Amino acid sequence: MLIKSNSLISETAKNLNLPEELVIDVVNYYYSELRNKMENLEYNRIYVPKIGTFYISEKKIKESIETLIHIIETKKPETFKEIGILNDKNNMLFLQQEVYNRLIKDKENYESKKNMGS
């Protein structure tokens, strides 16, 4: 993510007595790391200060898994490129199944803690 607000960068650099290039690098690094964590589904939820919390939807991940399974089962690759694409779909399916299992486990843990308190 490239920062488009030069005034915000300039103001921050001035307030911190830092070069603008350094502030730009730090901000870009922060958002690239955030994007990687979101794309790789590392966490079930990610909190971003001043923006909010991003959640992985159990319903949407389940739908995505079903779609990937359908594609993998019905697609018959005919070229090396299609084989590579199908391999990527298999990898994504594996990742999403791990995330879905993690969501279910977290939900079960939450329910058991909730029931203990009752």
Contacts in CASP RR format, 6 or more apart in sequence:
PFRMAT RR
TARGET T0000
AUTHOR 0000-0000-0000
METHOD contacts of the structure
MODEL  1
MLIKSNSLISETAKNLNLPEELVIDVVNYYYSELRNKMENLEYNRIYVPK
IGTFYISEKKIKESIETLIHIIETKKPETFKEIGILNDKNNMLFLQQEVY
NRLIKDKENYESKKNMGS
1 28 0 8 1.000
1 31 0 8 1.000
1 32 0 8 1.000
1 35 0 8 1.000
2 28 0 8 1.000
3 9 0 8 1.000
3 24 0 8 1.000
3 27 0 8 1.000
3 28 0 8 1.000
9 20 0 8 1.000
9 23 0 8 1.000
9 24 0 8 1.000
9 27 0 8 1.000
10 20 0 8 1.000
12 18 0 8 1.000
12 23 0 8 1.000
13 19 0 8 1.000
13 20 0 8 1.000
13 22 0 8 1.000
13 23 0 8 1.000
16 23 0 8 1.000
34 46 0 8 1.000
34 48 0 8 1.000
37 43 0 8 1.000
37 46 0 8 1.000
38 46 0 8 1.000
38 54 0 8 1.000
40 95 0 8 1.000
41 56 0 8 1.000
41 95 0 8 1.000
41 96 0 8 1.000
41 98 0 8 1.000
41 99 0 8 1.000
44 55 0 8 1.000
44 56 0 8 1.000
44 99 0 8 1.000
44 102 0 8 1.000
44 103 0 8 1.000
44 106 0 8 1.000
45 53 0 8 1.000
45 54 0 8 1.000
45 55 0 8 1.000
45 56 0 8 1.000
46 53 0 8 1.000
46 54 0 8 1.000
47 53 0 8 1.000
47 54 0 8 1.000
48 54 0 8 1.000
56 99 0 8 1.000
56 103 0 8 1.000
58 100 0 8 1.000
58 103 0 8 1.000
58 104 0 8 1.000
58 107 0 8 1.000
61 96 0 8 1.000
61 99 0 8 1.000
61 100 0 8 1.000
61 103 0 8 1.000
62 100 0 8 1.000
64 96 0 8 1.000
65 93 0 8 1.000
65 96 0 8 1.000
65 97 0 8 1.000
65 100 0 8 1.000
68 89 0 8 1.000
68 92 0 8 1.000
68 93 0 8 1.000
68 96 0 8 1.000
69 93 0 8 1.000
71 89 0 8 1.000
72 86 0 8 1.000
72 89 0 8 1.000
72 90 0 8 1.000
72 93 0 8 1.000
75 82 0 8 1.000
75 86 0 8 1.000
75 89 0 8 1.000
77 83 0 8 1.000
77 84 0 8 1.000
77 85 0 8 1.000
77 86 0 8 1.000
END
